[in-house]
Amino acid sequence: MCEEFFAHYTPKKIKEHLDEHVIGQESAKTALSIMFYEHVYKTGMRDASMKKDNLLFVGPSGCGKTELLRALMEISPVPIAVFDASGITESGWKGDKKIHSISEEVSAAAMDFAERKLKPLGGISSGITLWQLQIIAGSCMVFLDEFDKMLVPRLSSGGENVSSRVQGEMLKFLEDGTDKVRIPTADKRGYSELKIDYRTIPFVCAGAFASLTKDEVKRGLGFGSKDVVVSDREFTIEDVIEYGATPELAGRLSYVATLHKLSKDELIAIMKTIKKSPVREMQHELKEIYGIEAVLQDALYEDIADICASGTGARAIRGIITELKHRIIWENSSGSRILIKDLNTIVPDPEIKVAQDSEVRVSSEADEIPEVVPVTP
């Protein structure tokens, strides 16, 4: 599978694929492309002595951190395990996830990969060996989301910083430790121990690091001057240590990639140019399923971008579009062609003759009947 991957992809080609799914964030896409290419190459070499690299994404919510990994999964010839680190706690603390849960996720990703890739070839269902599954697990990459949450200092009743102890346990995963996970045997009657070797498993850690990524405001000097919002600083390992990471843990991160808050223009570009844009999906669904052709004006994109730019980021686009789609389905019948001027205004397309020249203003409540307001000439 790695041979087929190299026949189609170089670091530049990987980045081109990421470009189709994420707008901007050039340094992060470049770093991820190189890291992933090297990981697949080392996997093909099966040389555990080749040192792995761990990457850290620092950026606000809705800037594209998770979407980069989703895009990478589409072309990956190796398993990618996604794990939410926000619940990782020291034993005895609140939360149901422990450090060992990462190994369980790696095991699950490896077994799922074997099932999907090898079963058609007579693999796991016909007796894949534990050794083969161990090799697949060793080729895995881990995306550790909400990484910043496990760095926040937490004091026990005795005054001990429990976060430091949790970070100490993470060291073996970020460097060269091993772990074991119990998995069911092929006959489902017993269990075997799957050894996971973290020497070959790189981590992509990601977090908002809220106090680091918060926009800085430079106050203007002199009468009539304006304040300037600065959000383009690059973050370093030293910043991560200041946030709460121990120097030992931070030292296992090979590179810090800063993802910036998306601008209004970038949010509009996401809606207009990204392959799987929620806006494109809405238009396709309305046309193919409900027989409604929707034509969009720029003011709609502007309205949505204004909402998202206020702090929610690109992840809010889908929710807004879903609500808009529901309103359109409520108001329009199959075979109609409509013009969406903005989030609040839908009119019959002027190319279609209608019995009454009227403008439909959609109410804010999806379950209310919209009000029809005649247009005065």
C-alpha positions in Angstrom: 0.0 0.0 0.0 2.9 2.4 0.7 4.3 1.7 -2.8 1.0 2.8 -4.3 1.0 5.9 -2.1 4.5 7.0 -3.3 3.4 6.5 -6.9 0.9 9.3 -6.5 2.2 11.5 -3.7 5.2 13.7 -2.7 5.1 16.2 0.1 4.0 18.8 -2.5 1.2 16.6 -3.8 0.0 16.0 -0.2 -0.1 19.7 0.4 -2.1 20.2 -2.8 -4.6 17.7 -1.5 -4.8 19.6 1.8 -5.3 22.9 -0.2 -8.5 21.5 -1.6 -9.9 21.1 1.9 -8.4 23.9 4.0 -8.0 27.6 3.1 -4.8 29.4 4.2 -2.6 27.9 7.1 0.3 27.4 4.7 3.0 26.7 7.3 0.8 24.1 9.1 -0.1 22.3 5.8 3.6 22.2 4.7 4.7 20.9 8.1 2.0 18.2 8.1 2.7 17.1 4.5 6.5 16.7 5.2 5.9 14.9 8.5 3.4 12.5 7.1 5.4 11.7 4.0 8.4 10.9 6.2 6.3 8.7 8.4 4.9 6.7 5.5 8.5 6.3 4.2 9.8 5.1 7.5 6.9 2.7 7.8 7.8 1.2 4.4 11.4 0.8 5.7 10.3 -0.8 8.9 13.2 0.6 10.7 12.4 1.5 14.3 15.8 3.1 14.8 14.7 6.1 12.5 13.6 8.8 14.9 10.0 10.0 14.6 8.8 13.6 14.7 5.9 14.9 16.7 4.0 18.0 15.5 2.0 20.5 17.5 -0.8 22.6 16.0 -1.6 25.8 17.9 -4.6 27.7 16.8 -8.1 29.0 17.8 -11.3 27.0 17.4 -12.6 26.7 13.8 -9.3 27.5 12.1 -8.9 24.1 10.3 -6.8 21.9 12.7 -9.2 18.9 12.7 -10.1 19.4 9.0 -6.5 18.9 8.0 -6.5 15.5 9.6 -9.8 14.6 8.0 -8.3 15.5 4.6 -5.2 13.4 5.3 -7.3 10.4 6.2 -8.7 10.4 2.7 -5.3 9.5 1.2 -3.5 7.8 4.1 -2.1 4.3 3.5 -1.6 3.9 7.3 -4.1 4.0 10.2 -4.7 7.4 11.9 -6.1 7.3 15.4 -8.0 10.3 16.6 -8.1 10.9 20.4 -9.7 13.7 22.5 -7.2 14.5 25.3 -9.5 16.7 27.2 -10.6 13.8 29.4 -7.2 12.3 30.2 -6.6 12.5 33.9 -4.5 10.9 36.6 -6.1 7.9 38.3 -8.3 9.2 41.1 -9.2 12.4 39.3 -12.5 13.2 37.5 -12.8 11.9 34.0 -13.1 8.5 32.4 -10.1 8.6 30.1 -6.6 7.6 31.2 -3.3 7.7 29.3 -3.7 4.0 28.5 -6.8 5.0 26.5 -4.6 6.3 23.7 -3.2 2.8 23.2 -6.7 1.4 23.1 -7.5 3.9 20.4 -4.4 2.9 18.4 -5.4 -0.7 18.7 -8.9 0.0 17.5 -7.6 2.0 14.6 -5.2 -0.8 13.6 -8.0 -3.4 13.8 -10.4 -1.3 11.8 -7.6 -0.7 9.2 -6.9 -4.4 8.9 -10.6 -5.1 8.6 -11.1 -2.6 5.8 -7.9 -3.2 3.9 -7.1 -6.9 4.5 -10.4 -8.5 4.8 -11.1 -8.3 1.0 -7.8 -10.1 0.5 -8.6 -12.9 3.0 -7.0 -11.0 6.0 -8.4 -10.6 9.4 -11.4 -12.8 9.1 -9.3 -15.7 7.8 -6.7 -15.5 10.5 -4.5 -12.4 10.5 -1.7 -13.0 13.0 -1.0 -11.0 16.2 2.4 -10.1 14.7 0.8 -8.7 11.6 -1.6 -6.6 13.6 1.3 -5.4 15.7 3.1 -4.1 12.5 -0.1 -2.3 11.5 -0.4 -0.7 14.9 3.2 0.4 14.7 2.5 2.2 11.4 -0.3 4.3 13.0 -0.2 8.0 13.5 -2.1 9.6 16.4 -4.0 12.9 16.3 -4.3 14.1 19.9 -7.0 16.8 19.9 -7.5 19.2 22.8 -3.9 18.6 23.8 -3.8 21.9 25.7 -6.4 20.7 28.2 -4.0 18.2 29.7 -1.3 20.8 30.2 -3.4 23.1 32.5 -2.0 22.8 36.1 -4.3 20.9 38.5 -3.6 20.8 42.1 -4.5 17.8 44.3 -5.7 18.3 47.9 -2.1 17.9 49.0 -1.0 20.7 46.7 0.7 18.4 44.1 0.5 19.4 40.4 -1.3 16.4 39.0 -0.9 17.7 35.4 2.8 17.2 35.7 2.3 13.6 36.6 0.0 13.1 33.6 2.5 14.7 31.3 5.2 12.4 32.7 3.2 9.4 31.6 2.8 11.0 28.1 6.5 11.0 27.7 6.8 7.3 26.9 4.2 7.8 24.1 5.9 10.8 22.6 9.3 9.2 22.7 10.1 5.5 22.7 7.9 3.7 25.1 5.7 0.6 24.7 2.3 -0.4 25.9 0.0 -3.5 25.8 -3.7 -3.7 25.0 -5.9 -6.8 25.4 -7.7 -7.7 22.2 -10.1 -10.6 21.5 -8.8 -13.6 19.8 -10.0 -14.7 16.4 -12.5 -17.2 17.9 -13.8 -14.5 20.3 -13.3 -17.0 23.2 -10.3 -15.4 24.8 -7.8 -12.5 24.7 -4.4 -11.7 23.4 -2.0 -8.9 24.3 -1.1 -6.5 21.5 2.2 -4.8 22.0 2.3 -1.2 20.7 5.7 0.2 20.0 5.6 4.0 20.2 9.0 4.4 18.7 7.4 4.4 15.2 4.1 6.2 16.1 4.2 10.0 15.6 1.8 12.4 17.2 0.1 15.4 15.9 -1.0 17.3 19.0 -3.5 20.1 18.6 -5.1 22.7 20.8 -6.6 26.2 21.0 -4.2 27.3 23.8 -6.7 30.1 24.4 -4.4 32.4 26.4 -1.8 32.1 23.7 -4.0 32.6 20.7 -6.1 35.4 22.0 -5.8 38.5 19.7 -3.5 41.2 21.0 -4.6 44.7 20.8 -2.1 47.5 20.2 -3.4 50.8 21.4 -3.2 53.6 19.0 -1.2 56.7 20.0 -2.5 60.2 19.5 -5.8 61.8 18.9 -8.0 60.0 16.3 -5.7 56.9 16.1 -7.2 53.5 16.0 -6.5 50.3 17.9 -4.9 47.5 15.9 -5.7 43.8 16.4 -2.6 41.6 16.1 -3.2 37.9 15.6 -0.3 36.8 13.4 2.4 35.9 15.9 4.1 32.6 15.6 4.2 30.4 18.7 7.2 28.6 20.0 8.1 25.7 22.4 8.8 28.4 25.0 5.2 29.6 24.7 3.9 26.1 25.3 6.1 25.7 28.4 4.8 29.0 29.7 1.3 27.7 29.1 1.9 24.7 31.4 3.9 22.0 29.5 6.9 20.5 31.3 10.2 21.1 29.5 10.6 17.4 29.1 7.2 17.0 27.3 7.7 20.1 25.2 11.1 18.8 24.2 9.5 15.9 22.5 7.6 18.2 20.1 9.7 18.5 17.0 7.8 21.5 15.5 5.2 24.0 16.4 2.9 25.1 13.6 0.7 28.1 14.2 -2.7 28.3 12.7 -4.3 31.7 12.6 -7.8 32.9 13.0 -9.5 32.9 9.6 -10.3 36.2 8.1 -13.6 37.1 6.6 -12.2 36.7 3.0 -10.9 33.3 3.9 -14.2 32.2 5.3 -15.9 33.3 2.1 -13.3 31.4 0.1 -14.1 28.2 2.1 -17.8 28.5 1.2 -17.1 29.2 -2.5 -14.0 27.1 -3.4 -13.6 24.2 -1.0 -14.6 20.8 -2.6 -16.9 19.8 0.3 -18.1 23.2 1.2 -21.4 23.0 3.2 -22.8 25.6 0.8 -22.1 23.4 -2.3 -23.5 20.4 -0.5 -26.7 22.3 0.3 -27.2 23.4 -3.3 -26.6 19.8 -4.5 -29.0 18.3 -2.0 -31.7 20.9 -2.7 -31.4 20.2 -6.5 -31.0 16.4 -6.5 -33.3 15.5 -3.6 -35.9 18.3 -3.4 -35.9 19.6 -6.9 -35.1 23.2 -5.8 -32.5 25.2 -7.6 -30.9 27.8 -5.4 -29.0 30.7 -6.7 -26.8 32.5 -4.1 -25.8 36.2 -4.0 -22.6 37.5 -2.4 -24.5 39.1 0.5 -25.3 35.6 1.8 -21.7 34.7 2.0 -21.0 38.1 3.7 -23.6 37.4 6.3 -22.3 34.0 7.2 -18.7 35.1 7.2 -19.6 38.0 9.6 -21.1 35.5 12.1 -18.2 33.1 11.9 -15.6 35.7 12.1 -17.0 36.9 15.4 -15.4 34.0 17.1 -16.9 30.6 16.1 -14.7 30.1 13.1 -15.3 27.9 10.1 -17.0 25.1 12.0 -20.1 27.3 12.4 -20.7 27.4 8.7 -22.4 24.0 8.5 -24.8 24.8 11.3 -25.9 28.0 9.7 -26.3 26.4 6.2 -28.3 23.5 7.7 -30.7 26.0 9.3 -31.0 27.9 6.0 -31.7 24.7 4.1 -34.5 23.8 6.4 -36.1 27.2 5.9 -35.9 26.8 2.1 -37.5 23.3 2.2 -40.3 24.7 4.4 -41.1 27.5 2.0 -40.5 26.2 -1.5 -42.0 23.3 -3.5 -40.2 20.9 -5.9 -39.3 22.4 -9.3 -38.9 26.0 -8.0 -35.9 28.2 -8.7 -35.0 30.7 -6.0 -32.6 33.5 -5.4 -31.1 33.7 -1.9 -30.1 37.3 -1.4 -28.9 37.0 2.2 -29.6 35.0 5.3 -33.0 36.6 5.8 -34.3 37.1 2.2 -35.4 34.6 -0.4 -37.1 35.7 -3.7 -38.3 33.8 -6.7 -35.7 33.8 -9.4 -36.3 36.8 -11.8 -35.8 34.5 -14.8 -39.0 32.6 -13.8 -42.4 34.3 -14.3 -44.4 34.2 -11.2 -48.1 34.9 -10.7 -47.4 37.6 -8.0 -44.4 39.8 -7.7 -43.6 39.1 -4.1 -40.6 38.8 -1.8 -40.4 36.2 0.9 -38.7 37.1 4.1 -37.8 34.0 6.1 -38.6 34.2 9.8 -35.9 33.5 12.4 -37.8 30.4 13.7 -37.6 27.4 11.4 -41.0 26.1 12.6 -42.9 29.3 11.9 -44.7 30.0 8.7 -42.7 32.8 6.9 -44.3 36.1 6.3 -44.9 37.2 2.7 -44.2 40.8 2.2 -45.3 42.4 -1.2 -42.6 44.4 -3.0 -43.6 47.9 -3.8 -42.6 49.0 -7.3 
